Amino acid sequence: MADIASLGDLRGKRVLVRSDLNVPLDGTTITDDGRIRASVPTLRQLSEAGARVIVCAHLGRPKGAPEEKYSLRPVVGRLSELLGRDVVFATDTVGESARAAVDGMADGDVVLLENLRFNAGETAKSDEDRAEFADALAGLADAFVSDGFGVVHRKQASVYDVATRLPSAMGGLVHDEVEVLKRLTESPERPYAVVLGGAKVADKLAVIDNLMGTADRLLIGGGMLFTFLAAQGHEIGTSLFDADSVDACKGYLERAEREGVEIVLPVDVVVGREFSADTEVDTVAADAIPADTMGLDIGPESARLYAEKLADARTVFWNGPMGAFEMEPFAAGTKAVAQALVDATEGGALTVVGGGDSAAAVRQLGFSDDQFGHISTGGGASLEYLEGKELPGIAILTKEH
């Protein structure tokens, strides 16, 4: 798969880079700059090689038209700080501002275009509907570098179509992500443990299905655990629950027993009467949740159990928090799993934190990125890779155009 070196001498060339700068904002304040930091090495490499670096990215989910709350403007200052050079901001993506900014570039300069998704053509379903926008984007540059791992599972103009129109290569971030995921799927050192949390079990069913043939044990937490408890016939009170997935969870529990894969479920749960940091909190057995309460975290006994199940693992993949970690009374389970991964990393295991909420959680809970083997920038892309799906943004880079 072509890397940046395959593009040859880049001095004076305009290089369009698809980065992932989709950071969480509180108003105009960035609350977690992890994705910006992850994008910097590739941008710096290109800038130092004398390329004229045109960065494109999205933020949030605007509906194909400009919305001020989704502007990338708040990102410019932080990106400039981390790069150690001024980044010019274009107030549109392929319009007058973008063209003027690109025309005014000198070698090594960096321009950030406004949110790609302010253009309906970026996320359009058909190739024809994306074509005009892809042509305009490609028209700004001489070469393309794909470095936004968080979007490579999307067949979108800036991810897929531009790569068919320009000499293209994989950036360092995407390369590193793919290499780590190959280790998880092709030759994981054993025991291989996977921790799955988050709200919706339906989002993870295909992953569970595929991991049954790869992982040695699956530890289940977050909102999805209550669908598994319901599948075992337990009372789950008012906990988050996916009725449509109960039969699938029953099937996985039976299959795991048949195939010698260990599915680990909590033995106790922290419950509250409502989804609030101020609610009355109690810890109960996982099979004895009161009917008028909801489970909001795994309990302390479960946290110890999960740490034990991770202690001898040589490979760990974690996607999804164990509870409502944003609220202090329900953060302990997620913190315990994070600490167990840190301990495993120190013991020589490959530990991978699978993007999204998990990455935000470990930072919010006081851990640093370098305490883990790898923190992915793309939760959805990681999961689809683990499902065995082809990722369009990766596949297109390997095809002859």
C-alpha positions in Angstrom: 0.0 0.0 0.0 1.5 3.3 -1.1 3.0 5.5 1.6 4.0 9.2 1.4 7.4 8.3 0.0 5.7 6.8 -3.1 4.6 10.3 -4.1 8.2 11.4 -4.8 9.6 14.8 -4.3 6.8 17.0 -2.8 8.6 20.4 -2.8 6.2 22.9 -4.2 3.4 20.4 -4.8 -0.1 21.0 -3.4 -1.0 18.0 -1.2 -4.6 17.5 -0.1 -4.7 15.7 3.3 -7.8 14.1 4.6 -7.4 14.4 8.4 -9.7 13.6 11.3 -10.2 16.8 13.3 -13.6 15.8 14.6 -13.0 16.9 18.1 -15.5 17.5 20.9 -16.4 21.1 21.6 -18.0 23.0 24.5 -19.1 26.0 22.6 -15.9 27.0 20.9 -13.6 25.3 23.4 -11.9 22.0 22.4 -12.5 19.5 25.3 -10.2 16.7 23.9 -7.5 17.5 21.3 -6.4 13.9 20.8 -7.4 13.7 17.2 -5.6 17.0 16.4 -2.5 15.8 18.1 -2.7 12.5 16.2 -2.9 14.3 12.8 0.1 16.5 13.4 3.0 14.1 12.5 1.8 13.5 9.0 1.1 17.2 8.4 4.5 18.2 9.8 6.3 15.6 7.6 4.6 17.0 4.5 5.3 20.6 5.5 8.9 19.9 6.2 9.2 18.2 2.8 8.2 21.5 1.2 4.7 20.5 0.3 1.9 23.0 0.2 -0.4 21.2 2.7 -4.2 21.6 2.2 -6.0 20.0 5.2 -9.6 18.9 4.8 -11.8 17.5 7.6 -15.3 17.4 9.0 -16.7 18.2 12.4 -20.0 16.9 13.7 -22.9 16.1 11.5 -24.2 19.2 9.6 -26.7 18.4 6.9 -24.8 19.5 3.8 -25.0 23.3 4.5 -23.0 25.6 6.7 -23.8 25.7 10.4 -21.7 27.9 12.6 -21.6 25.5 15.5 -19.9 22.9 13.3 -17.3 25.3 11.9 -13.6 24.1 12.1 -12.5 27.6 13.0 -11.9 26.6 16.7 -9.4 24.0 15.5 -7.1 26.4 13.7 -5.4 27.9 16.8 -4.7 24.5 18.4 -3.4 23.0 15.1 -1.1 26.0 14.7 0.2 25.6 18.2 0.9 21.9 17.8 2.5 22.4 14.3 4.5 25.3 15.5 3.5 27.4 12.5 0.6 29.5 11.4 -2.3 27.7 9.7 -4.4 29.7 7.3 -8.1 29.1 7.6 -10.3 29.1 4.4 -13.9 30.0 5.2 -15.3 27.6 2.6 -14.2 24.2 1.2 -13.9 24.6 -2.5 -15.1 28.2 -3.0 -13.4 31.6 -3.4 -11.8 31.6 0.1 -10.3 28.1 -0.4 -9.0 28.9 -3.9 -7.5 32.2 -2.7 -5.8 30.5 0.3 -4.3 27.8 -1.9 -3.1 30.2 -4.6 -1.3 32.3 -1.9 0.6 29.3 -0.5 4.4 29.0 -0.3 6.3 25.8 0.1 5.7 24.4 3.6 2.6 26.4 4.2 -0.5 24.8 5.7 -4.2 25.7 4.9 -7.2 24.3 6.7 -10.4 24.2 4.7 -13.8 24.7 6.3 -16.0 21.7 7.2 -16.3 19.3 4.3 -19.8 18.4 5.4 -21.0 21.9 4.7 -21.2 20.5 1.1 -23.9 18.0 0.3 -21.6 16.2 -2.2 -19.3 15.0 0.6 -21.6 12.5 2.1 -24.0 11.8 -0.9 -24.8 8.1 -1.4 -24.2 7.8 -5.2 -20.9 8.2 -7.0 -22.6 10.7 -9.4 -23.8 13.0 -6.6 -20.3 13.0 -5.0 -18.5 13.6 -8.3 -18.8 17.3 -8.7 -17.6 18.0 -5.2 -14.8 15.4 -5.5 -13.7 17.1 -8.8 -13.6 20.5 -7.1 -11.6 19.2 -4.1 -9.1 17.3 -6.3 -8.8 20.4 -8.4 -7.1 22.2 -5.5 -4.2 19.7 -5.3 -1.5 17.7 -7.1 -1.6 14.7 -4.8 -3.8 13.2 -2.0 -2.8 11.8 1.4 -5.4 9.8 3.3 -4.8 10.3 7.1 -8.2 10.4 8.7 -8.6 6.9 10.0 -11.9 7.8 11.7 -13.6 8.1 8.3 -12.0 5.3 6.2 -15.1 3.2 6.6 -17.1 5.8 4.8 -17.4 6.0 1.0 -17.3 9.8 0.9 -15.9 12.3 -1.5 -12.9 13.3 0.5 -12.1 9.7 1.6 -12.8 7.7 -1.5 -13.5 9.7 -4.7 -10.6 12.1 -4.4 -8.3 9.1 -4.3 -9.5 8.0 -7.7 -8.6 11.5 -9.1 -5.1 12.2 -7.8 -1.9 10.3 -7.1 -2.7 9.0 -3.6 -0.9 7.6 -0.5 -1.6 6.5 3.0 -0.6 8.9 5.8 1.4 7.7 8.9 -1.6 7.7 11.2 -3.7 5.5 8.9 -0.7 3.2 8.3 -0.2 2.8 12.0 -3.9 2.1 12.7 -4.0 -0.6 10.0 -0.9 -2.3 11.2 -2.2 -2.5 14.7 -5.6 -3.9 13.5 -3.8 -6.5 11.5 -2.0 -7.7 14.6 -5.4 -8.0 16.3 -7.0 -10.0 13.5 -4.3 -12.0 11.9 -1.8 -13.0 14.6 -2.8 -11.9 18.1 -0.6 -13.1 20.9 -2.6 -15.1 23.3 -4.5 -14.9 25.6 -6.4 -12.4 23.5 -9.1 -10.5 25.5 -11.7 -8.0 24.1 -13.6 -5.6 26.3 -16.8 -4.2 24.8 -18.9 -1.5 26.3 -20.9 1.5 25.3 -24.6 2.0 25.0 -26.0 -0.2 22.1 -25.4 -3.9 21.8 -26.8 -3.8 18.2 -23.7 -1.8 17.2 -21.4 -4.5 18.4 -23.3 -7.7 17.3 -21.3 -8.2 14.1 -18.0 -7.6 16.0 -19.0 -10.2 18.6 -19.9 -12.6 15.9 -16.5 -12.2 14.2 -14.5 -12.2 17.4 -15.9 -15.5 18.4 -13.4 -17.1 16.1 -10.5 -14.9 17.2 -10.7 -13.8 20.8 -10.2 -16.1 23.9 -12.4 -14.0 26.1 -15.0 -11.2 25.8 -15.7 -8.9 28.7 -19.0 -7.1 28.4 -19.9 -3.8 30.1 -21.7 -0.6 29.5 -25.3 -0.3 28.5 -25.0 -3.4 26.3 -24.5 -5.7 29.3 -28.2 -5.4 30.3 -29.3 -7.0 27.1 -27.0 -10.0 27.9 -28.4 -10.1 31.5 -32.0 -10.1 30.0 -30.9 -12.9 27.7 -30.0 -14.9 30.8 -33.5 -14.2 32.2 -32.5 -11.6 34.9 -34.5 -8.6 36.0 -32.8 -5.4 34.6 -35.1 -2.7 36.0 -35.2 0.4 33.9 -31.7 -0.1 32.5 -30.8 0.5 28.9 -31.9 -2.5 26.9 -32.3 -3.6 23.3 -35.2 -6.0 23.0 -34.4 -6.8 19.4 -31.0 -8.2 20.3 -31.9 -10.5 23.2 -32.1 -13.6 21.0 -28.8 -12.8 19.4 -27.2 -12.4 22.8 -28.7 -15.8 23.9 -27.1 -17.3 20.8 -23.7 -15.9 21.5 -23.8 -17.1 25.1 -24.6 -20.6 23.8 -22.0 -20.5 21.0 -19.3 -19.3 23.3 -19.9 -22.2 25.6 -19.8 -24.6 22.7 -16.6 -23.1 21.2 -14.7 -22.5 24.4 -14.8 -18.7 24.2 -15.2 -17.1 27.6 -17.9 -14.4 27.8 -17.5 -12.5 31.1 -20.5 -10.6 32.5 -20.6 -8.4 35.6 -21.4 -10.1 39.0 -22.5 -6.7 40.5 -23.8 -3.5 39.1 -24.0 0.2 40.4 -27.6 1.4 40.0 -29.4 4.6 40.3 -33.1 5.7 40.2 -32.4 8.0 37.3 -29.7 9.0 34.9 -28.1 11.7 37.0 -24.9 12.3 39.1 -27.2 13.3 42.0 -29.4 10.1 42.0 -29.5 7.8 44.9 -26.7 5.2 44.3 -26.5 1.5 45.3 -24.5 -1.5 44.4 -26.5 -4.8 43.8 -25.9 -8.2 42.5 -26.1 -8.4 38.7 -29.0 -10.9 38.9 -30.9 -8.8 41.5 -31.4 -5.3 40.0 -34.4 -3.7 41.6 -37.3 -3.1 39.2 -37.3 0.7 39.9 -33.5 1.3 39.3 -31.2 1.4 36.2 -27.7 0.0 36.0 -25.1 2.8 35.3 -21.8 1.0 35.9 -20.2 -2.3 36.6 -19.8 -2.8 40.4 -16.5 -3.1 42.4 -16.5 -6.9 42.4 -17.0 -6.9 38.6 -14.1 -4.4 38.3 -11.8 -6.7 40.2 -13.0 -9.7 38.2 -12.4 -7.8 34.9 -8.9 -6.8 36.0 -8.1 -10.4 36.8 -9.3 -11.5 33.4 -7.0 -9.0 31.8 -4.0 -9.6 34.0 -2.6 -12.5 31.9 -3.7 -11.2 28.5 -1.0 -10.7 25.9 -3.4 -8.8 23.6 -6.3 -6.5 24.6 -8.7 -4.6 22.5 -11.1 -2.2 24.3 -14.0 -0.4 22.8 -16.7 1.4 24.9 -16.8 2.6 28.5 -18.1 0.3 31.3 -20.7 2.8 32.5 -21.8 6.5 32.5 -18.2 7.6 33.2 -19.0 11.3 32.6 -20.7 11.2 36.0 -18.3 10.6 39.0 -20.5 8.0 40.8 -20.4 5.8 37.7 -16.8 6.2 36.5 -15.1 3.6 38.7 -15.7 0.6 36.3 -14.2 2.4 33.3 -11.3 3.6 35.4 -10.6 0.1 36.7 -10.5 -1.3 33.1 -8.2 1.5 32.0 -5.9 0.8 34.9 -5.9 -3.0 34.0 -4.9 -2.1 30.4 -2.1 0.1 31.7 -0.9 -2.7 33.9 -1.1 -5.1 30.9 0.9 -2.7 28.8 3.6 -2.4 31.4 3.7 -6.2 31.4 4.5 -6.3 27.7 1.0 -6.9 26.3 -0.3 -5.1 23.2 -3.2 -2.9 24.4 -5.5 -1.1 22.0 -8.1 1.5 23.0 -10.6 1.6 20.2 -11.4 5.2 19.7 -14.4 7.3 20.4 -15.8 7.3 23.9 -13.1 5.0 25.2 -10.3 7.4 24.1 -12.1 10.3 25.6 -12.8 8.3 28.8 -9.2 7.4 29.5 -8.1 11.0 29.1 -10.9 12.4 31.2 -10.1 9.9 33.9 -6.5 11.1 34.1 -4.6 8.6 32.0 -2.2 9.6 29.2 -2.0 8.2 25.7 1.5 6.8 26.2 0.3 4.5 29.0 -1.4 2.3 26.4 0.0 0.4 23.4 -2.2 2.3 20.9 -5.2 4.6 21.1 -7.2 4.5 17.9 -8.7 7.7 16.5 -11.6 5.8 14.8 -14.0 3.8 16.9 -16.4 2.9 14.0 -13.6 2.2 11.6 -11.8 -0.1 14.1 -15.0 -2.0 14.8 -15.8 -2.5 11.1 -12.3 -3.8 10.5 -12.7 -6.2 13.4 -16.1 -7.3 11.8 -14.1 -8.3 8.7 -15.6 -5.6 6.5 -13.7 -3.9 3.7 -13.0 -0.3 4.5 -13.6 1.8 1.3 -11.0 4.5 2.2 -8.3 1.8 2.6 -9.4 -0.4 -0.3 -9.3 2.5 -2.8 -5.6 3.2 -1.9 -4.7 -0.3 -3.1 -6.5 -0.2 -6.4 -5.0 0.8 -9.8 -6.8 3.9 -11.1 
